[in-house]
């Protein structure tokens, strides 16, 4: 039998993951019963991956794809991978899946079958929500732009928009307006007729306006100009305490909810730990999916996610460009560009690892 293909992986120094990376050989054994070997065809790099790296220990993002050396880790990414070999009861060679993957050329996955794909069963992933364990079968018609807004992002957009819309807010304010999470959630919210305001860096206000998803775009320096409309919800994706405090102060009693989602600002800004106004809630899409599935059933939950994917694919086709980079060594420069804030938020960074 032919030997397993040579594999390589991108690793991050745990003590300095944003700035120190390396590419290492990653020899993999042949898949045994109950496992499959996949070739990673492409994955998406966004500011979300920086969040995975910054908070890997606290949030468990170093766990699913452990590195061989204890001082290094592997940051997960959302992407697409194709079956090379493995248990035929799980999948056939050539089948394509999307899901949570390592930044590597190949990945060996212990799994069990699901109606639309596979679920990883390795012990290091046992405590993760199904969203981060599932590989969903797709076909080759899924292009790069669609992958960039549907793999991993669509469930967040669908469930965050649903959560925000439950109380019919008069307006929703997003920080980090040009982040993928803000843009995709705003796409879904707009379909419900919600008024949406985006906050971003001054140099990105024009980009945010071109996305077509915000009614108003303001730079962070103009937070004082936020309209204090009653029943406003704030969604913090920047993770900047000073910005959150300024939004709370400006909106005052008009602010009814404050929801923390991400940390796209890589610096460690200062600001009050407890801003005035409503307490900051933390949104976790994995926990939300479980709660929604228990309440309305998995088929209805999945129907909502499919609807969101359709809306996002249509938006991406009109607004999102694609930049493909081939090779894990070259992926490091893309990572560094995102870390510096130099990446174009309307261009999807697709990495082809081989």
Secondary structure, 3 states (H helix, E strand, C coil): CCCCCCCEEEEEECCCCCCCEEEEECCCCCCCCCEEEEEEEEEEECHHHHHHHHCHHHHCCCCCCCCCCCCEECCEEEEEEEEEEECCCCCCCCCEEEEEEECECEEEEEEEEECCEEEECCHHHCCCCHHHCEEEEECCCCCHHHHHHHCCHHHHHHHHHHHHHCCCCCEEEECCCCCHHHHHHHHHHHCCCCEEEEEECHHHHHHHHHCCCCCEEEEHHHHHHCCCCCCEEEEECCCCHHHHHHHHHHHHHHEEEEEECCCCCCCCCCCCCCCCCCCEEECCHHHHHHHHHHHHCHHHHHHHHHHHHHHHHHHHHHHCEEEEEECHHHHHHHHHHHHHCCCCCCEEEEEECC
